[in-house]
Amino acid sequence: MLNKAWIEAARLRTLPLSVSGILVGSFAAKAQGRFDWGVFALGILTTIGLQVLSNFANDYGDGVKGTDNENRVGPKRAIQSGAISPTQMKKGVIITTIITFLLALGLISKAFWYSTIGYALFFFFLGILAIVAAIKYTVGDKAYGYNGLGDVFVFLFFGLVSVMGMHFLFTKEIDLLLFLPATAIGLLSAGVLNLNNLRDYESDKLSQKNTLVVKMGLNKAKLYHYFLLVGAILCVLIFSVLKGFKMEQYVFVVAFLPVLKHLKTVINNKDSKLLDPELKKLALSTFLLSILLSIAFVL
């Protein structure tokens, strides 16, 4: 029973979204003939570690603050349901932090063993920052998720850092054009968070969790959602044109179909609490885009 509770607390359905940027950055490097399976595997594992750490910390932070209560929409969290105690979850956060830190060290060592120490130190501090960001989203008196900054951190770490950082681990170079798909993945990831916050608008408002949705209100938050998703589509299309993609490389446009269908659902939505099923759809659509774009790189 305990094992099942921890698996549920890890929120496995969030993992595909977390590795989307890793795939794009990695296969962009592979298209340049700069790829290492060891770096790729450690990059995936480190990212999964960060995501699970974020999920545990989020469960702990919202649980002890009372944000996860009977008013919350969606599946019950571990502390909320009593399946895992706050003390146990805190230990889980500590253990996951240690494991993720060791994975990050392994990744940095593998990528920069024969490179300048400056690169290694930069990514070391970037890794520390990512771990702190994963924890501080809801944990502590100054949790940034309670002040409307969650979207910024998701955009940066799921998009720019994930894609550009992973590409750099392979190539030791910065491809400026890659900022476009990195921005797209970041925007879509922020869209998933925004959708989550749209769903939880009422309960977050009552709990004084001042997400961007609570600050903007539902109507403006929906407009913001359209901006995020349409902006992501435009970024990928502009990138493909500037890169001179061949016809067969435009296979990624298939992923736009569920995204556009999702947008229509949000446009027609009258009760934000009913948006819960859309979370999985948008996350998987982002993952699909990352896979198809990765395939396009190597065609």
C-alpha positions as CSV (number, residue, x, y, z in Angstrom):
1,M,0.0,0.0,0.0
2,L,2.8,2.3,0.9
3,N,4.7,1.6,-2.4
4,K,1.5,2.4,-4.4
5,A,1.1,5.6,-2.4
6,W,4.6,6.7,-3.3
7,I,4.1,5.8,-7.0
8,E,1.0,7.9,-7.1
9,A,2.8,10.8,-5.3
10,A,5.5,10.7,-8.0
11,R,2.7,11.5,-10.5
12,L,4.1,9.4,-13.4
13,R,1.8,11.2,-15.9
14,T,3.9,14.3,-15.5
15,L,7.1,12.6,-16.6
16,P,6.6,12.7,-20.4
17,L,6.3,16.5,-20.3
18,S,9.4,16.8,-18.2
19,V,11.6,15.0,-20.8
20,S,10.2,16.7,-23.8
21,G,12.9,19.4,-23.9
22,I,15.6,16.8,-23.3
23,L,14.5,15.0,-26.4
24,V,14.5,18.1,-28.6
25,G,17.9,19.3,-27.4
26,S,19.4,15.8,-27.7
27,F,18.2,15.0,-31.2
28,A,19.1,18.5,-32.4
29,A,22.7,17.6,-31.4
30,K,22.4,14.1,-33.0
31,A,21.5,15.8,-36.3
32,Q,24.9,17.5,-36.0
33,G,26.6,14.2,-35.4
34,R,27.3,15.2,-31.7
35,F,25.6,12.6,-29.6
36,D,26.4,10.3,-26.7
37,W,24.0,7.7,-25.3
38,G,25.5,8.0,-21.8
39,V,24.9,11.7,-21.7
40,F,21.4,11.2,-23.1
41,A,20.5,8.5,-20.5
42,L,21.8,10.6,-17.6
43,G,20.0,13.6,-18.9
44,I,16.7,11.8,-18.9
45,L,17.3,10.3,-15.4
46,T,18.3,13.6,-13.9
47,T,15.2,15.3,-15.4
48,I,12.9,12.6,-14.1
49,G,14.6,13.0,-10.7
50,L,13.9,16.7,-10.7
51,Q,10.3,16.2,-11.8
52,V,9.6,13.6,-9.1
53,L,11.4,15.8,-6.5
54,S,9.1,18.7,-7.6
55,N,6.0,16.5,-7.3
56,F,7.0,15.3,-3.8
57,A,7.8,18.8,-2.7
58,N,4.6,20.1,-4.2
59,D,2.6,17.5,-2.3
60,Y,4.4,18.4,0.9
61,G,4.2,22.2,0.5
62,D,0.5,22.3,-0.5
63,G,-0.3,19.6,2.1
64,V,1.2,21.3,5.2
65,K,-0.2,24.7,4.0
66,G,-3.7,23.2,3.7
67,T,-4.0,24.2,0.1
68,D,-4.8,20.6,-0.8
69,N,-8.3,20.3,0.8
70,E,-11.8,19.2,0.1
71,N,-12.3,22.1,-2.3
72,R,-9.5,21.0,-4.6
73,V,-10.4,19.5,-8.0
74,G,-8.6,16.4,-9.3
75,P,-7.0,13.4,-7.7
76,K,-6.3,13.5,-4.0
77,R,-2.6,14.1,-3.1
78,A,-0.7,11.8,-0.7
79,I,-0.7,14.0,2.3
80,Q,-4.2,15.2,1.7
81,S,-5.5,11.6,1.6
82,G,-3.4,10.5,4.6
83,A,-1.6,7.9,2.6
84,I,1.8,9.5,3.4
85,S,2.4,11.6,6.5
86,P,4.2,15.0,6.2
87,T,7.2,13.6,8.0
88,Q,7.5,10.7,5.6
89,M,7.1,13.0,2.6
90,K,9.8,15.3,3.9
91,K,12.1,12.4,4.1
92,G,11.1,11.4,0.6
93,V,12.0,14.9,-0.6
94,I,15.4,14.7,1.1
95,I,16.2,11.3,-0.4
96,T,15.0,12.3,-3.9
97,T,17.2,15.5,-3.6
98,I,20.3,13.4,-2.9
99,I,19.6,10.9,-5.7
100,T,18.9,13.7,-8.2
101,F,22.0,15.6,-7.1
102,L,24.2,12.5,-7.7
103,L,22.6,11.9,-11.1
104,A,23.3,15.6,-12.0
105,L,26.9,15.1,-10.9
106,G,27.2,12.0,-13.1
107,L,25.7,13.9,-16.1
108,I,28.1,16.8,-15.7
109,S,31.1,14.5,-15.3
110,K,30.1,12.5,-18.3
111,A,29.6,15.6,-20.5
112,F,32.6,17.7,-19.4
113,W,35.2,15.1,-18.5
114,Y,37.6,16.4,-21.2
115,S,36.3,20.0,-21.3
116,T,37.0,23.2,-19.5
117,I,36.2,23.3,-15.8
118,G,34.2,26.5,-16.3
119,Y,31.5,24.6,-18.2
120,A,31.3,22.0,-15.5
121,L,31.0,24.6,-12.7
122,F,28.3,26.5,-14.6
123,F,26.2,23.4,-15.0
124,F,26.9,22.4,-11.4
125,F,25.4,25.7,-10.2
126,L,22.6,25.4,-12.7
127,G,21.8,21.9,-11.3
128,I,21.7,23.3,-7.8
129,L,19.4,26.0,-8.9
130,A,17.1,23.5,-10.6
131,I,16.9,21.4,-7.4
132,V,16.1,24.5,-5.3
133,A,13.5,25.6,-7.8
134,A,11.9,22.2,-7.8
135,I,11.5,22.4,-4.0
136,K,10.7,26.0,-3.5
137,Y,7.7,26.0,-5.8
138,T,5.3,25.4,-2.9
139,V,7.7,24.8,0.1
140,G,8.5,27.6,2.6
141,D,7.1,31.0,3.4
142,K,8.3,32.5,0.2
143,A,7.3,29.7,-2.2
144,Y,7.3,31.3,-5.6
145,G,4.3,29.2,-6.8
146,Y,2.2,31.2,-4.3
147,N,3.2,34.5,-5.9
148,G,2.5,33.9,-9.5
149,L,6.0,33.0,-10.6
150,G,5.5,29.4,-11.3
151,D,5.0,30.0,-15.0
152,V,8.3,31.8,-15.3
153,F,10.3,29.0,-13.8
154,V,8.4,26.3,-15.8
155,F,9.1,28.2,-19.0
156,L,12.8,28.6,-18.1
157,F,13.6,25.1,-16.9
158,F,11.2,23.0,-19.0
159,G,12.0,25.0,-22.1
160,L,15.1,27.1,-22.4
161,V,17.3,25.2,-19.9
162,S,16.1,21.8,-20.9
163,V,16.5,22.2,-24.7
164,M,19.5,24.6,-24.8
165,G,21.2,23.1,-21.8
166,M,21.0,19.5,-23.1
167,H,22.1,20.6,-26.6
168,F,25.2,22.3,-25.0
169,L,26.1,19.2,-23.0
170,F,26.6,17.4,-26.3
171,T,28.0,20.1,-28.5
172,K,29.6,22.7,-26.1
173,E,28.1,25.2,-28.5
174,I,25.0,27.5,-28.5
175,D,22.7,27.3,-31.5
176,L,20.7,30.5,-31.5
177,L,18.0,29.1,-33.8
178,L,17.3,26.4,-31.2
179,F,15.9,29.1,-28.9
180,L,12.7,28.9,-31.1
181,P,11.8,25.2,-30.3
182,A,13.1,25.7,-26.8
183,T,10.7,28.6,-26.4
184,A,7.9,26.5,-27.9
185,I,8.4,23.7,-25.4
186,G,8.6,26.2,-22.6
187,L,5.4,27.9,-23.7
188,L,3.5,24.6,-23.9
189,S,4.8,23.5,-20.5
190,A,3.7,26.8,-19.0
191,G,0.4,26.1,-20.7
192,V,0.1,22.9,-18.8
193,L,0.7,24.7,-15.5
194,N,-1.7,27.5,-16.5
195,L,-4.4,24.8,-17.3
196,N,-3.8,23.2,-13.9
197,N,-4.2,26.7,-12.2
198,L,-7.4,27.3,-14.3
199,R,-8.8,24.1,-12.9
200,D,-7.8,25.0,-9.3
201,Y,-8.8,28.6,-9.5
202,E,-11.5,28.5,-6.9
203,S,-9.6,26.4,-4.3
204,D,-6.4,28.4,-4.9
205,K,-8.2,31.6,-4.4
206,L,-9.7,30.4,-1.1
207,S,-6.3,29.1,0.0
208,Q,-4.5,32.4,-0.9
209,K,-2.3,30.6,-3.4
210,N,-1.8,33.6,-5.7
211,T,-1.1,31.8,-9.0
212,L,-1.0,33.9,-12.2
213,V,-4.6,32.7,-12.9
214,V,-5.8,34.0,-9.5
215,K,-4.0,37.3,-10.1
216,M,-5.4,37.7,-13.6
217,G,-8.8,36.2,-13.3
218,L,-10.3,33.4,-15.4
219,N,-11.0,35.4,-18.6
220,K,-7.5,36.9,-18.9
221,A,-6.0,33.6,-17.9
222,K,-7.8,32.0,-20.9
223,L,-6.4,34.7,-23.2
224,Y,-3.0,34.0,-21.8
225,H,-3.5,30.3,-22.5
226,Y,-4.2,31.0,-26.1
227,F,-1.1,33.2,-26.3
228,L,1.0,30.4,-24.9
229,L,-0.2,27.7,-27.3
230,V,-0.4,29.7,-30.4
231,G,3.0,31.3,-29.7
232,A,4.4,27.8,-29.4
233,I,3.0,26.7,-32.7
234,L,4.4,29.8,-34.4
235,C,7.8,29.4,-32.9
236,V,8.2,25.8,-34.2
237,L,6.9,26.8,-37.7
238,I,9.3,29.8,-37.9
239,F,12.1,27.5,-36.8
240,S,11.3,24.9,-39.5
241,V,11.3,27.5,-42.2
242,L,14.6,29.1,-41.1
243,K,16.2,25.7,-40.8
244,G,15.0,24.9,-44.4
245,F,13.1,21.7,-43.4
246,K,12.2,19.4,-46.2
247,M,8.6,18.4,-46.8
248,E,8.9,15.1,-44.8
249,Q,10.4,16.9,-41.8
250,Y,7.1,18.7,-41.3
251,V,5.8,15.6,-39.7
252,F,5.6,17.5,-36.4
253,V,2.5,19.4,-37.6
254,V,0.5,16.3,-36.6
255,A,1.0,17.3,-33.0
256,F,-0.7,20.6,-33.6
257,L,-4.0,18.9,-34.2
258,P,-4.7,17.9,-30.6
259,V,-3.3,21.2,-29.4
260,L,-5.8,23.1,-31.5
261,K,-8.6,20.8,-30.4
262,H,-7.6,21.5,-26.9
263,L,-7.8,25.2,-27.5
264,K,-11.3,24.9,-28.8
265,T,-12.3,23.0,-25.6
266,V,-10.8,25.8,-23.5
267,I,-12.6,28.5,-25.6
268,N,-16.0,26.7,-25.1
269,N,-15.4,25.9,-21.4
270,K,-17.9,27.5,-18.9
271,D,-16.7,25.7,-15.8
272,S,-12.9,25.6,-15.2
273,K,-13.2,22.7,-12.9
274,L,-14.1,20.5,-15.9
275,L,-10.7,21.2,-17.5
276,D,-9.0,18.4,-15.5
277,P,-9.0,15.8,-18.4
278,E,-7.3,18.4,-20.6
279,L,-4.2,18.4,-18.5
280,K,-3.1,15.0,-19.7
281,K,-4.1,15.7,-23.3
282,L,-2.0,18.9,-23.4
283,A,1.0,17.3,-21.7
284,L,0.9,14.3,-24.1
285,S,0.5,16.6,-27.1
286,T,3.7,18.4,-26.0
287,F,5.5,15.1,-25.6
288,L,4.2,14.1,-29.1
289,L,5.5,17.3,-30.6
290,S,8.9,16.7,-29.0
291,I,9.1,13.2,-30.4
292,L,8.0,14.2,-33.9
293,L,10.4,17.2,-33.9
294,S,13.2,14.9,-32.8
295,I,12.4,12.6,-35.7
296,A,12.4,15.6,-38.1
297,F,15.9,16.5,-37.0
298,V,17.3,13.2,-38.1
299,L,15.3,12.6,-41.3
